[in-house]
Amino acid sequence: MSPELPAPMESRRDLPEGGPPVAEQESVLEAAERCLRTWEPVWTGFLDGALREEGEARLGALSDLRFEPWGGHAGAERCRLLLQRSEAALPLDQVAGDFVGLEIAGNFLFDPAEPADFRAALLAAGALPEELGDLWVRGDRGAQAITAQALAARLQGQAGRVRTVEVHFEARPLAELQLPPQRVARSLTTVEASTRLDAVASAGFGLSRSRLAALIRQGAVRIDWRVVTSPSRELRSGERVQLEGRGELQIEAVEITKRDRYRIRLLRR
């Protein structure tokens, strides 16, 4: 005699409350509802770190649901959540995922571009945010990205423009991508005259202070997933600083030295 199965959810009202009802959060709840109703594994779209953490926090109250993040490579910043019924969950590598590589080729020798430039060009070409995973620059040759198969198929063989450079899109299997090096979490300590964002993040990410300040003003740096555009923003213990393509810094401790400077202990991951 087969065990009695729990009744399927009838609406998203059965999911835990919390957070504003924005479209991206609603899509995660819809995926969870579909998984619990059909007993089939369901992948969400690609989520940035803030949405992923919000989704995991809200779904964590559902004992019948198991979720696992995966972005197409170890250490991915933008991930999809694989949602499964806890009783019927399979290992991640046994569930087909919608991941494919995308080559964005062009000559950027005279007009270097940032990841944000490539991402903006993909959105302008019709990409949806949930179709875009991680993206990394490959020197002056362009960039590579992990995307949903539907997006790679739409862009295959097409031309586009990143800043002033004409680019061409080509779908690639994940195995053919030159993935960025996998980051290993490590602790480091820096002594600074202040806890300014540009000073601390410069030491933590290994970039010049002027370069870091420019990225902050461009909106490329976040604190606890919120964009910050002031290089002089003071950091506090417990805050996290995110920079696309370079991971995250956690401010673990801030101490005053005998010479009235700041000894800051960081965790980079």
C-alpha positions as CSV (number, residue, x, y, z in Angstrom):
1,M,0.0,0.0,0.0
2,S,1.6,3.3,-1.0
3,P,1.9,6.0,1.6
4,E,-0.6,8.8,1.8
5,L,0.6,11.8,-0.1
6,P,0.2,15.4,1.3
7,A,-2.5,17.4,-0.4
8,P,-1.1,19.8,-3.0
9,M,-1.0,23.5,-2.4
10,E,-4.0,25.2,-3.9
11,S,-2.6,28.8,-4.1
12,R,0.4,30.8,-3.2
13,R,-1.5,31.9,0.0
14,D,-0.1,28.6,1.4
15,L,3.4,29.9,1.1
16,P,5.0,31.9,3.9
17,E,4.5,35.6,3.8
18,G,7.2,38.2,3.8
19,G,8.9,40.7,1.5
20,P,7.3,43.0,-1.1
21,P,5.3,41.2,-3.9
22,V,7.7,42.1,-6.7
23,A,7.5,40.1,-9.9
24,E,10.8,38.3,-9.3
25,Q,9.8,37.1,-5.9
26,E,6.4,36.0,-7.2
27,S,8.1,33.9,-9.9
28,V,10.0,32.0,-7.2
29,L,6.8,31.4,-5.3
30,E,5.0,30.3,-8.4
31,A,7.9,27.8,-9.1
32,A,7.6,26.4,-5.6
33,E,3.8,26.0,-5.9
34,R,4.2,24.2,-9.3
35,C,6.8,21.9,-7.8
36,L,4.7,21.0,-4.8
37,R,1.6,20.5,-6.9
38,T,3.1,18.4,-9.6
39,W,5.9,16.6,-7.7
40,E,8.2,17.4,-10.6
41,P,11.6,19.2,-10.2
42,V,11.3,22.9,-11.2
43,W,14.1,25.4,-11.9
44,T,13.6,29.1,-11.2
45,G,15.1,31.7,-13.5
46,F,18.5,33.1,-12.7
47,L,18.5,35.2,-9.5
48,D,20.9,37.7,-8.2
49,G,22.2,37.2,-4.7
50,A,19.6,39.4,-3.0
51,L,16.7,37.6,-4.7
52,R,18.2,34.2,-4.0
53,E,18.7,34.9,-0.3
54,E,15.2,36.3,-0.1
55,G,13.8,33.2,-1.9
56,E,15.7,30.8,0.3
57,A,14.5,32.6,3.4
58,R,10.9,32.4,2.4
59,L,11.0,28.8,1.1
60,G,12.9,27.6,4.1
61,A,9.7,27.3,6.1
62,L,8.3,24.7,3.8
63,S,9.4,21.3,5.1
64,D,8.1,19.5,2.0
65,L,10.3,21.5,-0.3
66,R,14.0,21.1,-1.0
67,F,16.0,23.8,-2.8
68,E,19.5,24.0,-4.1
69,P,21.2,26.8,-5.9
70,W,23.3,26.3,-9.1
71,G,24.6,28.7,-11.7
72,G,26.3,26.5,-14.2
73,H,29.7,26.6,-12.4
74,A,31.1,26.4,-8.9
75,G,31.1,29.7,-7.2
76,A,28.5,31.3,-9.5
77,E,27.1,34.6,-8.3
78,R,23.8,34.5,-10.3
79,C,22.1,31.1,-9.7
80,R,18.9,29.3,-10.3
81,L,17.1,27.4,-7.6
82,L,16.3,23.7,-8.2
83,L,13.1,23.0,-6.3
84,Q,12.1,19.5,-5.5
85,R,9.7,17.6,-3.2
86,S,11.8,16.6,-0.2
87,E,10.5,13.0,-0.4
88,A,11.4,12.6,-4.1
89,A,14.6,14.8,-4.4
90,L,17.3,13.7,-6.7
91,P,21.0,14.8,-6.7
92,L,21.5,18.0,-8.6
93,D,23.6,16.3,-11.3
94,Q,20.7,14.0,-12.1
95,V,18.2,16.8,-12.9
96,A,18.5,18.4,-16.4
97,G,19.1,22.1,-16.1
98,D,18.6,24.8,-18.7
99,F,22.2,26.1,-18.8
100,V,24.3,27.0,-21.9
101,G,27.3,29.2,-22.6
102,L,27.3,32.3,-24.8
103,E,30.3,33.8,-26.5
104,I,30.2,37.6,-27.0
105,A,33.1,38.2,-29.4
106,G,34.5,41.6,-30.4
107,N,37.7,43.7,-30.4
108,F,37.9,45.8,-27.2
109,L,41.5,46.8,-27.5
110,F,40.6,50.5,-27.9
111,D,37.4,50.6,-25.9
112,P,37.6,48.3,-22.9
113,A,34.2,47.3,-21.4
114,E,33.0,46.2,-18.0
115,P,30.6,43.3,-17.2
116,A,27.8,45.8,-16.7
117,D,28.4,47.0,-20.3
118,F,28.0,43.5,-21.7
119,R,24.9,42.8,-19.5
120,A,23.3,46.1,-20.7
121,A,23.9,45.1,-24.3
122,L,22.3,41.7,-23.8
123,L,19.3,43.3,-22.2
124,A,19.1,45.7,-25.1
125,A,19.2,42.7,-27.5
126,G,16.1,41.3,-25.9
127,A,17.5,39.2,-23.0
128,L,15.3,38.9,-19.9
129,P,17.1,39.2,-16.5
130,E,16.0,35.7,-15.5
131,E,17.7,34.3,-18.6
132,L,21.1,35.8,-17.7
133,G,23.6,34.0,-15.3
134,D,27.2,35.0,-14.6
135,L,29.1,37.0,-17.2
136,W,32.9,37.6,-17.2
137,V,35.2,39.7,-19.5
138,R,37.9,38.0,-21.5
139,G,40.5,40.8,-21.9
140,D,40.1,42.6,-25.2
141,R,38.4,39.7,-26.9
142,G,34.9,40.2,-25.4
143,A,33.1,38.2,-22.8
144,Q,31.4,34.9,-22.0
145,A,28.2,34.3,-20.1
146,I,26.0,31.5,-18.9
147,T,22.4,31.8,-20.1
148,A,19.2,30.0,-20.6
149,Q,19.1,27.9,-23.7
150,A,16.2,30.0,-25.2
151,L,18.2,33.2,-25.0
152,A,21.3,31.6,-26.6
153,A,19.2,30.2,-29.4
154,R,17.6,33.6,-30.1
155,L,21.0,35.3,-30.2
156,Q,22.9,32.6,-32.1
157,G,24.7,34.1,-35.1
158,Q,23.3,37.6,-34.4
159,A,25.3,40.8,-34.2
160,G,25.1,43.4,-31.4
161,R,27.0,46.4,-30.0
162,V,28.7,46.8,-26.6
163,R,29.7,50.5,-26.2
164,T,31.3,51.4,-29.5
165,V,32.3,47.8,-30.4
166,E,30.4,45.5,-32.7
167,V,30.0,42.0,-31.2
168,H,28.8,38.6,-32.4
169,F,26.9,36.1,-30.3
170,E,27.6,32.3,-30.4
171,A,26.1,29.6,-28.3
172,R,28.6,27.2,-26.7
173,P,28.4,24.1,-24.5
174,L,29.4,24.9,-20.9
175,A,32.3,22.5,-21.3
176,E,33.8,24.8,-23.9
177,L,33.8,28.0,-21.8
178,Q,36.9,29.4,-20.2
179,L,35.4,29.8,-16.7
180,P,36.7,32.3,-14.3
181,P,38.9,31.0,-11.5
182,Q,37.0,29.6,-8.6
183,R,37.3,31.8,-5.5
184,V,38.2,30.2,-2.2
185,A,37.0,32.0,0.9
186,R,39.9,33.6,2.8
187,S,40.4,36.0,5.7
188,L,42.5,39.1,5.4
189,T,43.3,42.2,7.5
190,T,43.9,45.8,6.4
191,V,44.7,48.9,8.4
192,E,43.2,52.1,7.0
193,A,42.8,55.7,8.1
194,S,39.0,55.4,7.9
195,T,36.3,52.8,7.1
196,R,35.4,54.4,3.8
197,L,34.0,52.1,1.3
198,D,36.6,52.9,-1.4
199,A,39.5,52.3,0.9
200,V,38.3,49.1,2.5
201,A,37.0,47.6,-0.8
202,S,40.2,48.5,-2.6
203,A,42.2,46.5,-0.1
204,G,39.7,43.6,-0.1
205,F,39.2,43.2,-3.8
206,G,42.8,44.1,-4.8
207,L,41.9,47.1,-7.0
208,S,43.4,50.6,-6.9
209,R,41.4,53.0,-4.8
210,S,40.8,55.3,-7.8
211,R,39.5,52.3,-9.8
212,L,37.2,51.2,-7.0
213,A,35.9,54.7,-6.5
214,A,35.0,54.9,-10.2
215,L,33.1,51.6,-10.0
216,I,31.2,52.8,-6.9
217,R,30.1,56.0,-8.7
218,Q,29.0,53.8,-11.7
219,G,26.7,51.8,-9.4
220,A,28.7,48.6,-9.7
221,V,29.2,48.1,-5.9
222,R,26.6,47.1,-3.4
223,I,26.4,46.9,0.3
224,D,24.1,44.1,1.5
225,W,22.8,44.0,-2.1
226,R,21.8,47.7,-2.2
227,V,23.6,49.8,-4.7
228,V,25.8,52.5,-3.1
229,T,27.3,55.3,-5.2
230,S,29.2,57.2,-2.6
231,P,32.9,56.2,-2.2
232,S,33.0,57.9,1.2
233,R,30.3,55.6,2.7
234,E,31.5,54.3,6.1
235,L,31.4,50.6,6.6
236,R,30.3,48.8,9.8
237,S,31.0,45.4,11.2
238,G,28.7,42.8,9.8
239,E,28.1,44.5,6.5
240,R,28.8,42.8,3.2
241,V,30.2,44.5,0.1
242,Q,29.4,42.9,-3.4
243,L,31.2,43.6,-6.7
244,E,30.1,41.7,-9.7
245,G,32.8,39.3,-11.0
246,R,34.9,39.7,-7.8
247,G,32.6,38.2,-5.2
248,E,31.8,39.5,-1.7
249,L,33.6,41.0,1.3
250,Q,32.2,40.5,4.7
251,I,33.3,43.1,7.4
252,E,34.0,40.7,10.3
253,A,35.5,43.2,12.8
254,V,36.6,46.8,13.1
255,E,39.1,47.8,15.8
256,I,40.9,51.1,16.6
257,T,44.7,50.9,16.8
258,K,46.9,52.7,19.2
259,R,47.6,55.3,16.5
260,D,43.9,55.9,15.9
261,R,43.7,54.0,12.7
262,Y,41.2,51.2,11.8
263,R,42.2,47.6,11.8
264,I,39.6,45.8,9.7
265,R,39.2,42.1,9.4
266,L,37.6,40.9,6.2
267,L,36.3,37.6,4.8
268,R,36.5,37.5,1.0
269,R,34.5,34.9,-0.8
